[in-house]
Amino acid sequence: MSIQVAYVSGFGRSGSTIVEGLLQSRYAASGLGEVFFLWERGVLRNELCGCGLRFRQCPFWSDVLKDGFGRLTEFDAAIYDLEFKKARGRRPKMASLARVEPPTELFSDVAGALYGAISRRLDGEVLIDSSKYPLYGAWLTQTPGIDVSVLHLFRDPRAVAHSWSQLKRRPESVGDEEYMSTSRSALTSVWRWKWFNHWSDELRESFDLPGALVSYEAFCDDPETHLRAIAAALSLKPRTTPKGEWHSVSGNPMRFSSDKLEVRKDEKWREDMAPGSQAVTRMLCGSQHRKLRRGAAAFLQTASA
């Protein structure tokens, strides 16, 4: 039986954590956070799991790693982390992700073992992976035994640029005063927003994957309709038993308060972001943003028909 992975792609700070949390609370799916960072932030740095325990002390992840890898050493984890990091794919040169270099044999072996062990531990539920990197999603698609669907989630580029300028503490980093990454400038965020959303679109198109294209702002306006549409596109069945603890790896700190998920747009950027920066961001991202919004509206209309 194949492993079902619903892959969330797009640029960070676009609402993936809250969408992931709401989906798993209502449908037979389990949010894993950003599996891309499992080896670095989980195994090697032993940061907090979404359940509140440190990663290596979490019974869920301990069972997963034992099942998938037996006696795992830090050296093994470091090698696997380097292999996963190859899938950042910051600057693919090809016009289609289907024509980029395929995953290495080691990546496919490690990913197959990891996602397989997670799937067995969760009795075959759909796995929601919010890693976001398009090439990583493409490599998962080409990994034997894994069936991928894609949720491409995007947000207004001005809101994203503002969010990436804010200093936010990472509570999962135990004992250290560590903060989430920030962008050096609004232009850096603009470039990354354009890059991630372009290749996220390509991920769905290149491999003809089932999935959904969703605007976070539109999601906030009507979350119920969007949740039903996303669930249908990702083949998620209604949950029949209460969801247990959220064993997520990395992501927005709200994952530590899964019972208090609040859907809101957070439009502080309208007041805090300099008018000039807003105008430049709108000018550079405008046509791409409008295309994405049209696609998202068409998806919702089709899914709701």
Secondary structure, DSSP 4 states (H G I P E B T S, - for coil): -PEEEEEEES-SSSSHHHHHHHHHHHBSEEE-B-GGGIIIIIIIT--B-TTSSBGGG-HHHHHHHHHHHSS--HHHHHHHHHHHHGGG-SS--SS-GGGSPPPPHHHHHHHHHHHHHHHHHTTTPEEEEEEE-HHHHHHHHTSTTEEEEEEEEE--HHHHHHHHTS--B-TTSTTS--B----SSHHHHHHHHHHHHHHHHHHHHHHT--EEEEEHHHHHH-HHHHHHHHHHHTTPPBP-S-------BS--GGGGGGGG-------THHHHS-HHHHHHHHHHHHHHHHHHHHHHHHHHHHHH-
